[in-house]
């Protein structure tokens, strides 16, 4: 975490963590709705099972490289965008885990001694 004398570190833009990060499945769901594409039709076109599509759309499953490439082929939205959204979501989710962040801070302290 960046620290600047006299400034609350939680108020520095680089240290802000979204309260509720957006899963790429939410964006995909909105995209499908705006194009009037049903989940079944999308599953059929991608070759993914309806349960996999449902899991992605409802944030129970992440977007991996294979899915991102399939989404790009059907929707014309760059695969790297889907992967960046997933990475940002994953990062925000981990940063909200207080015990992990405490562990990470302890590791940073130890590493600073090297």
Secondary structure, 3 states (H helix, E strand, C coil): CCCCCCCCHHHCHHHCCCCCCCCHHHHHHHHHHHCCCCHHHHHHHHCCCHHHHHHHHCCCCCCCHHHHHHHHHHHCCCHHHHHHHHHHHHHHHHHCCHHHHHHHHHHHHHHHCC
